[in-house]
Protein backbone atom coordinates (compact mmCIF):
# COMPACT_ATOMS: atom_id res chain seq x y z
CA UNK A 1 0.00 0.00 0.00
CA UNK A 2 1.20 3.51 -0.85
CA UNK A 3 -0.03 6.34 1.36
CA UNK A 4 0.37 9.96 0.27
CA UNK A 5 0.98 11.72 3.56
CA UNK A 6 0.83 15.49 3.97
CA UNK A 7 3.83 15.46 6.33
CA UNK A 8 6.11 12.64 5.19
CA UNK A 9 5.25 12.32 1.50
CA UNK A 10 4.78 8.87 -0.03
CA UNK A 11 4.84 6.09 2.54
CA UNK A 12 5.06 2.48 1.41
CA UNK A 13 3.48 -0.01 3.80
CA UNK A 14 4.55 -3.63 3.26
CA UNK A 15 4.04 -5.36 6.60
CA UNK A 16 1.01 -7.67 6.36
CA UNK A 17 0.01 -7.17 10.00
CA UNK A 18 -0.02 -3.39 9.63
CA UNK A 19 -1.98 -3.70 6.38
CA UNK A 20 -4.58 -5.93 8.05
CA UNK A 21 -4.92 -3.52 10.98
CA UNK A 22 -5.42 -0.59 8.60
CA UNK A 23 -8.50 -2.44 7.33
CA UNK A 24 -9.86 -3.20 10.82
CA UNK A 25 -13.13 -1.55 11.84
CA UNK A 26 -11.77 0.60 14.73
CA UNK A 27 -8.98 2.00 12.54
CA UNK A 28 -11.30 2.61 9.56
CA UNK A 29 -13.65 4.53 11.90
CA UNK A 30 -10.83 7.01 12.57
CA UNK A 31 -11.18 8.26 8.98
CA UNK A 32 -14.39 9.96 10.16
CA UNK A 33 -13.03 11.40 13.42
CA UNK A 34 -11.54 14.87 13.01
CA UNK A 35 -8.29 15.50 14.84
CA UNK A 36 -9.36 19.06 15.71
CA UNK A 37 -12.77 17.93 16.93
CA UNK A 38 -15.45 20.65 16.97
CA UNK A 39 -12.91 23.33 16.01
CA UNK A 40 -13.25 22.00 12.45
CA UNK A 41 -16.91 23.09 12.49
CA UNK A 42 -15.73 26.68 12.94
CA UNK A 43 -12.55 26.38 10.87
CA UNK A 44 -13.27 23.84 8.07
CA UNK A 45 -9.66 23.89 6.89
CA UNK A 46 -8.75 21.83 9.96
CA UNK A 47 -9.90 18.65 8.27
CA UNK A 48 -7.15 16.26 9.31
CA UNK A 49 -8.39 12.95 10.74
CA UNK A 50 -7.34 10.63 13.53
CA UNK A 51 -6.63 8.03 10.85
CA UNK A 52 -4.00 10.24 9.24
CA UNK A 53 -2.44 10.90 12.61
CA UNK A 54 -2.42 7.21 13.56
CA UNK A 55 -0.62 6.30 10.34
CA UNK A 56 1.82 9.12 11.04
CA UNK A 57 2.54 7.84 14.54
CA UNK A 58 3.15 4.35 13.13
CA UNK A 59 5.52 5.85 10.55
CA UNK A 60 7.54 7.79 13.13
CA UNK A 61 7.91 4.67 15.27
CA UNK A 62 9.02 2.60 12.28
CA UNK A 63 11.40 5.32 11.08
CA UNK A 64 13.15 5.51 14.43
CA UNK A 65 13.49 1.78 15.00
CA UNK A 66 10.65 0.90 17.38
CA UNK A 67 9.66 -2.75 17.70
CA UNK A 68 6.77 -4.07 15.64
CA UNK A 69 4.73 -4.35 18.86
CA UNK A 70 5.23 -0.66 19.56
CA UNK A 71 4.38 0.20 15.95
CA UNK A 72 1.09 -1.70 16.34
CA UNK A 73 0.33 0.07 19.62
CA UNK A 74 1.00 3.37 17.86
CA UNK A 75 -1.32 2.58 14.99
CA UNK A 76 -4.10 1.63 17.43
CA UNK A 77 -3.55 4.28 20.12
CA UNK A 78 -6.40 6.58 19.01
CA UNK A 79 -9.06 3.91 18.39
CA UNK A 80 -10.92 4.68 21.67
CA UNK A 81 -11.49 8.35 20.83
CA UNK A 82 -15.11 9.48 20.95
CA UNK A 83 -16.67 11.43 18.12
CA UNK A 84 -15.14 14.91 17.82
CA UNK A 85 -11.98 13.74 19.58
CA UNK A 86 -11.21 15.67 22.77
CA UNK A 87 -14.68 17.18 23.14
CA UNK A 88 -15.21 14.29 25.59
CA UNK A 89 -12.67 15.91 27.90
CA UNK A 90 -14.82 19.05 28.05
CA UNK A 91 -17.95 16.93 28.46
CA UNK A 92 -16.38 14.80 31.20
CA UNK A 93 -13.56 17.03 32.52
CA UNK A 94 -10.34 15.37 33.62
CA UNK A 95 -6.94 16.85 34.34
CA UNK A 96 -4.96 15.09 31.63
CA UNK A 97 -7.53 15.13 28.78
CA UNK A 98 -7.48 11.34 28.66
CA UNK A 99 -11.17 10.40 29.02
CA UNK A 100 -11.06 8.16 25.95
CA UNK A 101 -8.15 6.02 27.11
CA UNK A 102 -10.25 4.11 29.66
CA UNK A 103 -12.21 2.55 26.76
CA UNK A 104 -9.26 1.29 24.73
CA UNK A 105 -9.33 -2.31 25.93
CA UNK A 106 -13.10 -2.63 25.54
CA UNK A 107 -13.14 -1.18 22.03
CA UNK A 108 -10.22 -3.25 20.77
CA UNK A 109 -11.39 -6.52 22.34
CA UNK A 110 -14.90 -6.16 20.92
CA UNK A 111 -13.59 -5.66 17.38
CA UNK A 112 -11.83 -7.69 14.70
CA UNK A 113 -8.42 -6.62 16.01
CA UNK A 114 -7.82 -9.57 18.41
CA UNK A 115 -8.29 -12.05 15.56
CA UNK A 116 -5.92 -10.07 13.35
CA UNK A 117 -3.27 -10.04 16.07
CA UNK A 118 -3.76 -13.77 16.73
CA UNK A 119 -3.38 -14.50 13.03
CA UNK A 120 0.01 -12.77 13.12
CA UNK A 121 1.10 -14.33 16.43
CA UNK A 122 1.10 -11.07 18.36
CA UNK A 123 0.08 -10.81 22.01
CA UNK A 124 -2.86 -8.47 22.62
CA UNK A 125 -2.05 -8.00 26.30
CA UNK A 126 1.39 -6.67 25.46
CA UNK A 127 -0.06 -4.23 22.92
CA UNK A 128 -2.53 -2.88 25.50
CA UNK A 129 0.21 -2.30 28.10
CA UNK A 130 1.40 1.19 27.15
CA UNK A 131 4.04 1.00 29.86
CA UNK A 132 5.98 -1.18 27.42
CA UNK A 133 6.29 1.59 24.85
CA UNK A 134 8.37 4.63 25.76
CA UNK A 135 8.73 6.02 22.24
CA UNK A 136 4.99 5.99 21.57
CA UNK A 137 3.95 7.89 24.67
CA UNK A 138 5.97 9.81 27.23
CA UNK A 139 5.10 12.29 29.92
CA UNK A 140 5.48 15.95 29.09
CA UNK A 141 7.88 17.66 28.53
CA UNK A 142 9.46 14.71 26.64
CA UNK A 143 9.02 14.07 22.96
CA UNK A 144 7.04 11.02 21.86
CA UNK A 145 5.91 9.64 18.52
CA UNK A 146 2.36 10.77 19.25
CA UNK A 147 3.47 14.28 20.21
CA UNK A 148 5.89 14.61 17.30
CA UNK A 149 3.30 13.63 14.71
CA UNK A 150 0.41 15.79 15.90
CA UNK A 151 2.76 18.80 16.11
CA UNK A 152 4.16 18.34 12.61
CA UNK A 153 0.75 17.38 11.18
CA UNK A 154 -1.34 20.16 12.73
CA UNK A 155 1.19 22.74 11.62
CA UNK A 156 0.81 21.54 8.03
CA UNK A 157 -2.97 22.10 8.16
CA UNK A 158 -2.57 25.68 9.38
CA UNK A 159 1.11 26.26 8.59
CA UNK A 160 2.99 28.34 11.14
CA UNK A 161 6.38 27.47 9.65
CA UNK A 162 7.58 26.17 6.25
CA UNK A 163 7.93 22.51 5.21
CA UNK A 164 11.71 22.86 5.15
CA UNK A 165 11.71 23.08 8.96
CA UNK A 166 9.84 19.77 9.17
CA UNK A 167 12.65 18.23 7.14
CA UNK A 168 15.23 19.81 9.46
CA UNK A 169 13.53 18.40 12.56
CA UNK A 170 13.29 14.87 11.19
CA UNK A 171 16.93 14.88 10.04
CA UNK A 172 18.24 16.21 13.34
CA UNK A 173 16.14 13.88 15.51
CA UNK A 174 17.36 10.55 16.83
CA UNK A 175 16.72 8.00 19.61
CA UNK A 176 18.90 6.93 22.51
CA UNK A 177 17.90 4.92 25.58
CA UNK A 178 14.26 4.93 24.40
CA UNK A 179 14.22 8.72 24.29
CA UNK A 180 13.84 11.05 21.32
CA UNK A 181 16.52 13.74 21.21
CA UNK A 182 18.06 16.29 18.86
CA UNK A 183 21.65 16.25 17.70
CA UNK A 184 22.09 20.04 17.82
CA UNK A 185 20.95 22.56 20.46
CA UNK A 186 19.79 25.10 17.88
CA UNK A 187 17.28 22.64 16.40
CA UNK A 188 16.02 21.59 19.84
CA UNK A 189 15.55 25.25 20.81
CA UNK A 190 13.65 25.96 17.61
CA UNK A 191 11.44 22.91 18.15
CA UNK A 192 10.57 23.91 21.72
CA UNK A 193 9.66 27.44 20.69
CA UNK A 194 7.60 26.42 17.65
CA UNK A 195 5.75 23.79 19.68
CA UNK A 196 4.78 26.56 22.09
CA UNK A 197 3.64 28.76 19.19
CA UNK A 198 1.50 25.90 17.87
CA UNK A 199 -0.28 25.95 21.20
CA UNK A 200 -1.05 29.64 20.90
CA UNK A 201 -2.30 29.48 17.31
CA UNK A 202 -3.78 25.98 16.95
CA UNK A 203 -4.59 24.27 20.26
CA UNK A 204 -5.26 27.05 22.78
CA UNK A 205 -6.88 29.58 20.45
CA UNK A 206 -10.29 31.05 21.22
CA UNK A 207 -12.00 29.03 18.47
CA UNK A 208 -10.74 25.75 19.92
CA UNK A 209 -11.70 26.61 23.48
CA UNK A 210 -15.13 28.01 22.57
CA UNK A 211 -16.12 25.25 20.13
CA UNK A 212 -15.17 22.47 22.54
CA UNK A 213 -17.13 24.04 25.40
CA UNK A 214 -20.17 24.77 23.22
CA UNK A 215 -20.34 21.28 21.70
CA UNK A 216 -19.78 19.75 25.15
CA UNK A 217 -22.83 21.64 26.42
CA UNK A 218 -24.78 20.43 23.40
CA UNK A 219 -23.82 16.81 23.97
CA UNK A 220 -24.55 17.08 27.69
CA UNK A 221 -28.04 18.32 26.87
CA UNK A 222 -28.51 15.46 24.39
CA UNK A 223 -27.45 12.88 26.98
CA UNK A 224 -29.62 14.37 29.72
CA UNK A 225 -32.69 14.41 27.47
CA UNK A 226 -31.91 10.90 26.15
CA UNK A 227 -31.60 12.12 22.58
CA UNK A 228 -28.22 10.36 22.70
CA UNK A 229 -26.66 7.60 24.76
CA UNK A 230 -23.08 7.06 25.85
CA UNK A 231 -22.85 4.39 23.17
CA UNK A 232 -23.61 7.04 20.53
CA UNK A 233 -20.48 8.97 21.52
CA UNK A 234 -18.41 6.19 19.99
CA UNK A 235 -19.97 6.58 16.57
CA UNK A 236 -18.25 8.89 14.08
CA UNK A 237 -18.50 12.68 13.82
CA UNK A 238 -21.10 12.69 11.04
CA UNK A 239 -23.36 10.20 12.80
CA UNK A 240 -23.33 12.19 16.04
CA UNK A 241 -23.96 15.45 14.21
CA UNK A 242 -26.94 13.91 12.41
CA UNK A 243 -28.41 12.74 15.72
CA UNK A 244 -28.16 16.28 17.07
CA UNK A 245 -29.55 17.83 13.91
CA UNK A 246 -32.61 15.54 14.01
CA UNK A 247 -33.42 16.69 17.53
CA UNK A 248 -36.28 19.13 18.04
CA UNK A 249 -34.71 20.41 21.25
CA UNK A 250 -34.47 24.21 21.01
CA UNK A 251 -31.31 24.48 23.10
CA UNK A 252 -29.49 21.94 20.92
CA UNK A 253 -30.63 23.64 17.73
CA UNK A 254 -29.51 27.04 19.05
CA UNK A 255 -26.05 25.67 19.82
CA UNK A 256 -25.74 23.94 16.45
CA UNK A 257 -26.61 27.21 14.71
CA UNK A 258 -23.54 28.72 16.36
CA UNK A 259 -21.20 25.86 15.52
CA UNK A 260 -20.56 27.13 11.99
CA UNK A 261 -17.75 29.05 10.28
CA UNK A 262 -19.70 32.28 10.91
CA UNK A 263 -19.14 31.96 14.66
CA UNK A 264 -16.21 33.90 16.07
CA UNK A 265 -14.98 33.45 19.62
CA UNK A 266 -12.69 35.97 21.28
CA UNK A 267 -10.67 35.77 24.47
CA UNK A 268 -12.27 37.52 27.42
CA UNK A 269 -11.53 38.36 31.02
CA UNK A 270 -13.36 36.16 33.50
CA UNK A 271 -16.17 38.61 34.23
CA UNK A 272 -17.01 38.87 30.52
CA UNK A 273 -16.46 35.24 29.52
CA UNK A 274 -19.20 32.99 28.25
CA UNK A 275 -16.97 29.98 28.84
CA UNK A 276 -14.26 30.04 31.45
CA UNK A 277 -12.12 27.12 32.45
CA UNK A 278 -8.93 25.10 32.16
CA UNK A 279 -6.90 24.81 29.00
CA UNK A 280 -4.01 22.42 28.42
CA UNK A 281 -0.85 24.42 27.72
CA UNK A 282 1.53 21.79 26.40
CA UNK A 283 5.27 22.40 26.43
CA UNK A 284 8.16 20.25 25.30
CA UNK A 285 11.67 20.52 26.68
CA UNK A 286 13.53 18.22 24.30
CA UNK A 287 16.67 16.32 25.10
CA UNK A 288 19.73 17.27 23.08
CA UNK A 289 23.15 15.66 22.69
CA UNK A 290 25.44 18.05 24.55
CA UNK A 291 29.06 16.93 24.83
CA UNK A 292 27.98 13.33 24.54
CA UNK A 293 25.26 13.48 27.19
CA UNK A 294 21.50 13.93 26.84
CA UNK A 295 20.37 17.11 28.58
CA UNK A 296 17.22 19.17 28.25
CA UNK A 297 17.41 22.25 26.09
CA UNK A 298 16.29 24.40 29.05
CA UNK A 299 19.49 23.40 30.84
CA UNK A 300 21.48 24.95 28.00
CA UNK A 301 19.25 27.95 27.36
CA UNK A 302 18.09 28.60 30.92
CA UNK A 303 15.91 31.57 29.86
CA UNK A 304 13.45 28.97 28.58
CA UNK A 305 12.43 28.09 32.13
CA UNK A 306 10.86 31.50 32.69
CA UNK A 307 9.36 31.53 29.19
CA UNK A 308 7.74 28.16 29.91
CA UNK A 309 6.42 29.32 33.28
CA UNK A 310 4.93 32.51 31.77
CA UNK A 311 3.27 30.50 29.01
CA UNK A 312 1.63 28.14 31.50
CA UNK A 313 0.47 31.01 33.69
CA UNK A 314 -1.12 32.77 30.71
CA UNK A 315 -2.91 29.80 29.14
CA UNK A 316 -3.78 27.41 31.98
CA UNK A 317 -7.15 29.09 32.55
CA UNK A 318 -8.83 31.17 29.87
CA UNK A 319 -12.22 32.53 28.95
CA UNK A 320 -13.90 33.24 25.64
CA UNK A 321 -16.95 35.28 24.67
VEXDREN-2710 file (C-alpha; in Angstrom, 1 decimal):
% VEXDREN-2710
k/r/px/py/pz
1/UNK/0.0/0.0/0.0
2/UNK/1.2/3.5/-0.9
3/UNK/0.0/6.3/1.4
4/UNK/0.4/10.0/0.3
5/UNK/1.0/11.7/3.6
6/UNK/0.8/15.5/4.0
7/UNK/3.8/15.5/6.3
8/UNK/6.1/12.6/5.2
9/UNK/5.2/12.3/1.5
10/UNK/4.8/8.9/0.0
11/UNK/4.8/6.1/2.5
12/UNK/5.1/2.5/1.4
13/UNK/3.5/0.0/3.8
14/UNK/4.6/-3.6/3.3
15/UNK/4.0/-5.4/6.6
16/UNK/1.0/-7.7/6.4
17/UNK/0.0/-7.2/10.0
18/UNK/0.0/-3.4/9.6
19/UNK/-2.0/-3.7/6.4
20/UNK/-4.6/-5.9/8.0
21/UNK/-4.9/-3.5/11.0
22/UNK/-5.4/-0.6/8.6
23/UNK/-8.5/-2.4/7.3
24/UNK/-9.9/-3.2/10.8
25/UNK/-13.1/-1.6/11.8
26/UNK/-11.8/0.6/14.7
27/UNK/-9.0/2.0/12.5
28/UNK/-11.3/2.6/9.6
29/UNK/-13.7/4.5/11.9
30/UNK/-10.8/7.0/12.6
31/UNK/-11.2/8.3/9.0
32/UNK/-14.4/10.0/10.2
33/UNK/-13.0/11.4/13.4
34/UNK/-11.5/14.9/13.0
35/UNK/-8.3/15.5/14.8
36/UNK/-9.4/19.1/15.7
37/UNK/-12.8/17.9/16.9
38/UNK/-15.4/20.6/17.0
39/UNK/-12.9/23.3/16.0
40/UNK/-13.3/22.0/12.5
41/UNK/-16.9/23.1/12.5
42/UNK/-15.7/26.7/12.9
43/UNK/-12.6/26.4/10.9
44/UNK/-13.3/23.8/8.1
45/UNK/-9.7/23.9/6.9
46/UNK/-8.8/21.8/10.0
47/UNK/-9.9/18.6/8.3
48/UNK/-7.2/16.3/9.3
49/UNK/-8.4/13.0/10.7
50/UNK/-7.3/10.6/13.5
51/UNK/-6.6/8.0/10.8
52/UNK/-4.0/10.2/9.2
53/UNK/-2.4/10.9/12.6
54/UNK/-2.4/7.2/13.6
55/UNK/-0.6/6.3/10.3
56/UNK/1.8/9.1/11.0
57/UNK/2.5/7.8/14.5
58/UNK/3.2/4.4/13.1
59/UNK/5.5/5.9/10.5
60/UNK/7.5/7.8/13.1
61/UNK/7.9/4.7/15.3
62/UNK/9.0/2.6/12.3
63/UNK/11.4/5.3/11.1
64/UNK/13.1/5.5/14.4
65/UNK/13.5/1.8/15.0
66/UNK/10.7/0.9/17.4
67/UNK/9.7/-2.8/17.7
68/UNK/6.8/-4.1/15.6
69/UNK/4.7/-4.4/18.9
70/UNK/5.2/-0.7/19.6
71/UNK/4.4/0.2/16.0
72/UNK/1.1/-1.7/16.3
73/UNK/0.3/0.1/19.6
74/UNK/1.0/3.4/17.9
75/UNK/-1.3/2.6/15.0
76/UNK/-4.1/1.6/17.4
77/UNK/-3.5/4.3/20.1
78/UNK/-6.4/6.6/19.0
79/UNK/-9.1/3.9/18.4
80/UNK/-10.9/4.7/21.7
81/UNK/-11.5/8.4/20.8
82/UNK/-15.1/9.5/21.0
83/UNK/-16.7/11.4/18.1
84/UNK/-15.1/14.9/17.8
85/UNK/-12.0/13.7/19.6
86/UNK/-11.2/15.7/22.8
87/UNK/-14.7/17.2/23.1
88/UNK/-15.2/14.3/25.6
89/UNK/-12.7/15.9/27.9
90/UNK/-14.8/19.0/28.1
91/UNK/-18.0/16.9/28.5
92/UNK/-16.4/14.8/31.2
93/UNK/-13.6/17.0/32.5
94/UNK/-10.3/15.4/33.6
95/UNK/-6.9/16.9/34.3
96/UNK/-5.0/15.1/31.6
97/UNK/-7.5/15.1/28.8
98/UNK/-7.5/11.3/28.7
99/UNK/-11.2/10.4/29.0
100/UNK/-11.1/8.2/26.0
101/UNK/-8.2/6.0/27.1
102/UNK/-10.3/4.1/29.7
103/UNK/-12.2/2.5/26.8
104/UNK/-9.3/1.3/24.7
105/UNK/-9.3/-2.3/25.9
106/UNK/-13.1/-2.6/25.5
107/UNK/-13.1/-1.2/22.0
108/UNK/-10.2/-3.2/20.8
109/UNK/-11.4/-6.5/22.3
110/UNK/-14.9/-6.2/20.9
111/UNK/-13.6/-5.7/17.4
112/UNK/-11.8/-7.7/14.7
113/UNK/-8.4/-6.6/16.0
114/UNK/-7.8/-9.6/18.4
115/UNK/-8.3/-12.1/15.6
116/UNK/-5.9/-10.1/13.3
117/UNK/-3.3/-10.0/16.1
118/UNK/-3.8/-13.8/16.7
119/UNK/-3.4/-14.5/13.0
120/UNK/0.0/-12.8/13.1
121/UNK/1.1/-14.3/16.4
122/UNK/1.1/-11.1/18.4
123/UNK/0.1/-10.8/22.0
124/UNK/-2.9/-8.5/22.6
125/UNK/-2.1/-8.0/26.3
126/UNK/1.4/-6.7/25.5
127/UNK/-0.1/-4.2/22.9
128/UNK/-2.5/-2.9/25.5
129/UNK/0.2/-2.3/28.1
130/UNK/1.4/1.2/27.2
131/UNK/4.0/1.0/29.9
132/UNK/6.0/-1.2/27.4
133/UNK/6.3/1.6/24.9
134/UNK/8.4/4.6/25.8
135/UNK/8.7/6.0/22.2
136/UNK/5.0/6.0/21.6
137/UNK/4.0/7.9/24.7
138/UNK/6.0/9.8/27.2
139/UNK/5.1/12.3/29.9
140/UNK/5.5/16.0/29.1
141/UNK/7.9/17.7/28.5
142/UNK/9.5/14.7/26.6
143/UNK/9.0/14.1/23.0
144/UNK/7.0/11.0/21.9
145/UNK/5.9/9.6/18.5
146/UNK/2.4/10.8/19.2
147/UNK/3.5/14.3/20.2
148/UNK/5.9/14.6/17.3
149/UNK/3.3/13.6/14.7
150/UNK/0.4/15.8/15.9
151/UNK/2.8/18.8/16.1
152/UNK/4.2/18.3/12.6
153/UNK/0.8/17.4/11.2
154/UNK/-1.3/20.2/12.7
155/UNK/1.2/22.7/11.6
156/UNK/0.8/21.5/8.0
157/UNK/-3.0/22.1/8.2
158/UNK/-2.6/25.7/9.4
159/UNK/1.1/26.3/8.6
160/UNK/3.0/28.3/11.1
161/UNK/6.4/27.5/9.6
162/UNK/7.6/26.2/6.3
163/UNK/7.9/22.5/5.2
164/UNK/11.7/22.9/5.1
165/UNK/11.7/23.1/9.0
166/UNK/9.8/19.8/9.2
167/UNK/12.7/18.2/7.1
168/UNK/15.2/19.8/9.5
169/UNK/13.5/18.4/12.6
170/UNK/13.3/14.9/11.2
171/UNK/16.9/14.9/10.0
172/UNK/18.2/16.2/13.3
173/UNK/16.1/13.9/15.5
174/UNK/17.4/10.5/16.8
175/UNK/16.7/8.0/19.6
176/UNK/18.9/6.9/22.5
177/UNK/17.9/4.9/25.6
178/UNK/14.3/4.9/24.4
179/UNK/14.2/8.7/24.3
180/UNK/13.8/11.1/21.3
181/UNK/16.5/13.7/21.2
182/UNK/18.1/16.3/18.9
183/UNK/21.7/16.3/17.7
184/UNK/22.1/20.0/17.8
185/UNK/21.0/22.6/20.5
186/UNK/19.8/25.1/17.9
187/UNK/17.3/22.6/16.4
188/UNK/16.0/21.6/19.8
189/UNK/15.6/25.2/20.8
190/UNK/13.6/26.0/17.6
191/UNK/11.4/22.9/18.1
192/UNK/10.6/23.9/21.7
193/UNK/9.7/27.4/20.7
194/UNK/7.6/26.4/17.7
195/UNK/5.8/23.8/19.7
196/UNK/4.8/26.6/22.1
197/UNK/3.6/28.8/19.2
198/UNK/1.5/25.9/17.9
199/UNK/-0.3/26.0/21.2
200/UNK/-1.0/29.6/20.9
201/UNK/-2.3/29.5/17.3
202/UNK/-3.8/26.0/17.0
203/UNK/-4.6/24.3/20.3
204/UNK/-5.3/27.1/22.8
205/UNK/-6.9/29.6/20.4
206/UNK/-10.3/31.0/21.2
207/UNK/-12.0/29.0/18.5
208/UNK/-10.7/25.7/19.9
209/UNK/-11.7/26.6/23.5
210/UNK/-15.1/28.0/22.6
211/UNK/-16.1/25.2/20.1
212/UNK/-15.2/22.5/22.5
213/UNK/-17.1/24.0/25.4
214/UNK/-20.2/24.8/23.2
215/UNK/-20.3/21.3/21.7
216/UNK/-19.8/19.7/25.1
217/UNK/-22.8/21.6/26.4
218/UNK/-24.8/20.4/23.4
219/UNK/-23.8/16.8/24.0
220/UNK/-24.5/17.1/27.7
221/UNK/-28.0/18.3/26.9
222/UNK/-28.5/15.5/24.4
223/UNK/-27.4/12.9/27.0
224/UNK/-29.6/14.4/29.7
225/UNK/-32.7/14.4/27.5
226/UNK/-31.9/10.9/26.1
227/UNK/-31.6/12.1/22.6
228/UNK/-28.2/10.4/22.7
229/UNK/-26.7/7.6/24.8
230/UNK/-23.1/7.1/25.8
231/UNK/-22.8/4.4/23.2
232/UNK/-23.6/7.0/20.5
233/UNK/-20.5/9.0/21.5
234/UNK/-18.4/6.2/20.0
235/UNK/-20.0/6.6/16.6
236/UNK/-18.3/8.9/14.1
237/UNK/-18.5/12.7/13.8
238/UNK/-21.1/12.7/11.0
239/UNK/-23.4/10.2/12.8
240/UNK/-23.3/12.2/16.0
241/UNK/-24.0/15.5/14.2
242/UNK/-26.9/13.9/12.4
243/UNK/-28.4/12.7/15.7
244/UNK/-28.2/16.3/17.1
245/UNK/-29.6/17.8/13.9
246/UNK/-32.6/15.5/14.0
247/UNK/-33.4/16.7/17.5
248/UNK/-36.3/19.1/18.0
249/UNK/-34.7/20.4/21.2
250/UNK/-34.5/24.2/21.0
251/UNK/-31.3/24.5/23.1
252/UNK/-29.5/21.9/20.9
253/UNK/-30.6/23.6/17.7
254/UNK/-29.5/27.0/19.1
255/UNK/-26.1/25.7/19.8
256/UNK/-25.7/23.9/16.4
257/UNK/-26.6/27.2/14.7
258/UNK/-23.5/28.7/16.4
259/UNK/-21.2/25.9/15.5
260/UNK/-20.6/27.1/12.0
261/UNK/-17.7/29.1/10.3
262/UNK/-19.7/32.3/10.9
263/UNK/-19.1/32.0/14.7
264/UNK/-16.2/33.9/16.1
265/UNK/-15.0/33.5/19.6
266/UNK/-12.7/36.0/21.3
267/UNK/-10.7/35.8/24.5
268/UNK/-12.3/37.5/27.4
269/UNK/-11.5/38.4/31.0
270/UNK/-13.4/36.2/33.5
271/UNK/-16.2/38.6/34.2
272/UNK/-17.0/38.9/30.5
273/UNK/-16.5/35.2/29.5
274/UNK/-19.2/33.0/28.3
275/UNK/-17.0/30.0/28.8
276/UNK/-14.3/30.0/31.4
277/UNK/-12.1/27.1/32.4
278/UNK/-8.9/25.1/32.2
279/UNK/-6.9/24.8/29.0
280/UNK/-4.0/22.4/28.4
281/UNK/-0.8/24.4/27.7
282/UNK/1.5/21.8/26.4
283/UNK/5.3/22.4/26.4
284/UNK/8.2/20.3/25.3
285/UNK/11.7/20.5/26.7
286/UNK/13.5/18.2/24.3
287/UNK/16.7/16.3/25.1
288/UNK/19.7/17.3/23.1
289/UNK/23.1/15.7/22.7
290/UNK/25.4/18.1/24.5
291/UNK/29.1/16.9/24.8
292/UNK/28.0/13.3/24.5
293/UNK/25.3/13.5/27.2
294/UNK/21.5/13.9/26.8
295/UNK/20.4/17.1/28.6
296/UNK/17.2/19.2/28.2
297/UNK/17.4/22.2/26.1
298/UNK/16.3/24.4/29.0
299/UNK/19.5/23.4/30.8
300/UNK/21.5/24.9/28.0
301/UNK/19.2/28.0/27.4
302/UNK/18.1/28.6/30.9
303/UNK/15.9/31.6/29.9
304/UNK/13.5/29.0/28.6
305/UNK/12.4/28.1/32.1
306/UNK/10.9/31.5/32.7
307/UNK/9.4/31.5/29.2
308/UNK/7.7/28.2/29.9
309/UNK/6.4/29.3/33.3
310/UNK/4.9/32.5/31.8
311/UNK/3.3/30.5/29.0
312/UNK/1.6/28.1/31.5
313/UNK/0.5/31.0/33.7
314/UNK/-1.1/32.8/30.7
315/UNK/-2.9/29.8/29.1
316/UNK/-3.8/27.4/32.0
317/UNK/-7.2/29.1/32.5
318/UNK/-8.8/31.2/29.9
319/UNK/-12.2/32.5/28.9
320/UNK/-13.9/33.2/25.6
321/UNK/-17.0/35.3/24.7
END
